[in-house]
Amino acid sequence: MSIMPDHWIRKMANNEQMIEPFVEELSREGVISYGVSSYGYDARVSDEFKIFTNVDSAIVDPKAFPDTGFVDRKTPVCTIPPNSFVLARTVEYFRIPKDVLVICVGKSTYARCGIIVNVTPLEPGWEGHVTLEFSNTTPLPARIYAFEGACQFLFFKGDSPCEVAYSDRKGKYMNQTGVVLPRID
């Protein structure tokens, strides 16, 4: 298994629509960077946010996660309450090949401010907008900027395609759009 370089990412994005929309170069002038880097792709966060709130005394239960625990906002700048989190999604839509596993890591600009980005691996054969979780680990409000870099995706190509891909088993988050809450099938 090897990590894939910038020229492979460009080829897959342009020829196989692996990432749409796709930014060919690393954009960073006055913004948190996004686009192709040496061995990854820095994705952007959209302007759709679900801000966690406890107004209705919701209980966090992954088997029955209530939508009432969030406030929806469409905004260019999202403020995360202290010691709380926000769900969002990538601007980019991903189509992962059946011989590739994708790992996501946070951006150092956010990490140095106490904002942690969490994403589970993008499995072979999965496609959709990626749901992002931003955790504010500080006792102060924190900002996230829409249409700027949010996290970096690293592409690992296996020696051969897997026997059963996410698309083959009809995974519950296949083809997701928008910000998707936890699901139990």
Secondary structure, DSSP 4 states (H G I P E B T S, - for coil): -EEPPHHHHHHHHHHH--EES--SS-B-TTS--BEEETTEEEEEB-SEEEEE--TT-----TTS--GGGEEEEE-SEEEEPTT-EEEEEEEEEEE--TTEEEEEEE-HHHHTTTEEEE---B-TT-EEEEEEEEEE-SSS-EEEETTSEEEEEEEEE-SS--SS-TTTTT-TTTTB-S-------
